[in-house]
Amino acid sequence: GLFAQSGHGFSMTRSAVFRRDIGPDVSLLVLDSGHVTDVAGGQADWIADELADMSDVSLRMAAYQVPMYPSERSFNEARVLPVRAAWRPLFDAGALDLALEHHDHMLKRTKPLRDDAPNPDGTIYLGDGCFGQTPRTGTQAIALEDPANVAALGLTENYLANWAPARHFWLIEVDRSATSGARVLRMSA
């Protein structure tokens, strides 16, 4: 019922883009990375408004298909660039904690990132959607192991903390105690 929309016993309007609050301390933005809705314009404005509205939410997350920080496809692939250009500045400004990315069929966790560089206050990007699919080889992940390839992409260092060609799902444990607000205790794949 958390993700159900109108026509499924809920009165919410059907949309490819929506927000779900999971208790008072956790919010999830479900986004459309260009399949039905353009990533820029109205959707980007909506993301900025929602992130501003989440200023009191302890754990801010987003889920979408095309990864901004891919493990398989190229960092500069045509589907990746517009998503990163439209949303990364919004995620940075709105202090998004976790981005749940998909589409590359790999296990991936980035370093916390802000402005395409590691930053302890940045967003962690988890992915890349490989539970029921055959894992891919990690073409981009392998290329990022060479510092020359990292520099050629205009990056200061490899954005990946962990990756593997492995089927997985993410289990995210959240502590919602009164002393912590909401914070991630552990992420495991």
C-alpha positions in Angstrom: 0.0 0.0 0.0 2.9 2.4 0.5 3.4 2.9 -3.3 -0.2 2.3 -4.4 -2.0 5.1 -6.2 -5.5 5.8 -7.5 -7.2 2.8 -8.8 -5.6 0.6 -6.2 -7.9 1.6 -3.3 -6.1 4.9 -2.7 -7.2 8.4 -3.6 -3.8 9.7 -4.7 -3.6 10.8 -8.3 -1.5 8.4 -10.5 1.9 9.9 -11.3 5.3 8.8 -12.4 6.7 11.2 -9.8 5.6 11.2 -6.2 6.7 11.4 -2.5 6.0 8.9 0.2 6.7 9.6 3.9 7.6 6.6 5.9 6.8 7.9 9.4 7.7 11.4 10.4 11.5 11.1 9.9 11.9 9.4 6.5 10.8 10.5 3.1 11.2 8.9 -0.3 10.9 10.7 -3.7 10.0 8.4 -6.5 11.3 10.0 -9.7 11.1 9.5 -13.4 14.5 9.6 -15.1 13.1 10.5 -18.5 10.9 7.5 -19.4 7.5 9.4 -19.1 8.4 12.7 -17.6 11.3 15.1 -18.6 14.0 15.2 -15.9 14.2 19.0 -16.2 11.5 21.7 -16.0 8.4 20.7 -14.0 9.9 17.6 -12.4 13.1 19.4 -11.4 11.0 22.3 -9.9 8.9 19.7 -8.0 12.1 18.0 -6.6 13.5 21.3 -5.4 10.1 22.1 -3.7 9.9 18.7 -2.1 13.5 18.8 -0.8 12.9 22.2 0.7 9.7 20.9 2.3 11.8 18.0 3.8 14.1 20.3 5.8 12.9 18.8 9.1 13.0 15.2 7.7 16.0 13.3 9.1 16.4 10.8 6.2 15.8 12.0 2.7 15.9 9.4 -0.2 15.1 9.3 -3.9 14.5 6.2 -6.2 14.7 6.3 -9.9 15.9 4.2 -13.0 18.8 5.8 -14.9 21.9 6.1 -12.6 23.7 9.4 -12.2 26.8 7.6 -11.1 26.8 4.4 -13.2 28.7 1.2 -12.6 28.2 -0.2 -16.1 27.3 2.4 -18.7 29.6 5.4 -19.4 29.6 8.3 -16.9 28.9 10.5 -19.9 26.3 8.3 -21.6 23.5 10.2 -23.3 20.8 8.9 -20.8 23.0 9.7 -17.8 24.0 13.3 -18.5 20.6 15.0 -18.4 19.7 13.2 -15.2 22.9 14.3 -13.5 22.7 17.9 -14.9 19.1 18.4 -13.8 19.1 16.6 -10.4 22.6 16.5 -8.9 22.6 20.2 -8.0 19.1 19.7 -6.4 20.3 16.7 -4.4 23.4 18.6 -3.3 21.4 21.7 -2.3 18.6 19.7 -0.6 21.0 17.5 1.3 19.6 14.2 -0.1 21.0 11.4 2.0 20.5 8.3 -0.3 19.7 7.9 -3.9 18.5 4.4 -5.0 19.6 4.0 -8.6 18.8 1.2 -11.0 19.2 0.2 -14.7 22.9 -1.0 -14.8 22.2 -4.4 -13.1 25.3 -4.2 -10.8 25.9 -4.0 -7.1 27.2 -0.4 -6.4 27.7 2.0 -3.5 29.4 5.4 -4.1 31.3 7.4 -1.7 29.3 10.3 -0.3 29.3 12.8 -3.2 28.7 16.5 -3.7 29.4 18.3 -6.9 30.7 15.0 -8.5 33.4 14.7 -5.8 33.7 12.8 -2.5 32.4 14.9 0.4 31.4 13.6 3.9 28.2 15.6 3.7 27.3 14.3 0.3 24.7 11.9 -1.1 25.4 8.1 -1.2 24.2 6.5 -4.5 23.2 2.9 -4.1 22.4 0.6 -7.0 22.3 -0.5 -9.6 19.2 -2.7 -9.6 20.2 -6.3 -9.9 17.8 -8.7 -8.1 16.1 -10.6 -10.9 18.6 -9.8 -13.7 21.8 -11.3 -14.8 24.6 -9.0 -13.5 26.6 -7.0 -16.0 30.4 -6.8 -16.1 31.0 -3.4 -14.6 32.5 -1.6 -17.6 32.5 1.8 -16.0 33.5 0.5 -12.6 36.6 -1.2 -14.1 37.5 1.9 -16.1 37.3 4.0 -12.9 40.1 1.9 -11.3 42.6 3.7 -13.6 43.3 7.2 -12.4 43.9 8.4 -16.0 40.3 7.4 -16.9 39.0 9.3 -13.8 40.9 12.4 -14.8 39.7 12.1 -18.4 36.1 12.3 -17.1 37.0 15.5 -15.3 36.7 13.9 -11.9 39.1 14.3 -8.9 38.8 10.6 -7.9 36.8 7.4 -8.4 33.3 7.9 -7.1 32.7 4.2 -6.3 33.3 2.8 -2.8 32.2 -0.7 -3.7 30.9 -2.6 -6.7 30.5 -6.1 -7.9 28.7 -8.0 -10.7 26.3 -9.5 -8.3 22.5 -10.0 -7.8 21.5 -8.2 -4.7 18.9 -6.2 -2.9 19.6 -3.4 -0.3 18.5 -3.8 3.3 18.6 -0.4 5.0 18.2 -0.3 8.7 17.0 3.0 10.1 17.3 4.1 13.8 14.3 6.3 14.6 15.0 6.7 18.3 14.2 10.1 19.9 17.9 10.8 20.3 18.9 10.3 16.7 15.9 11.6 14.7 16.3 9.1 11.8 19.7 7.9 10.6 20.9 4.9 8.7 22.5 2.4 11.0 23.5 -0.1 8.4 23.2 -0.7 4.6 23.8 -4.2 3.5 23.4 -5.9 0.1 
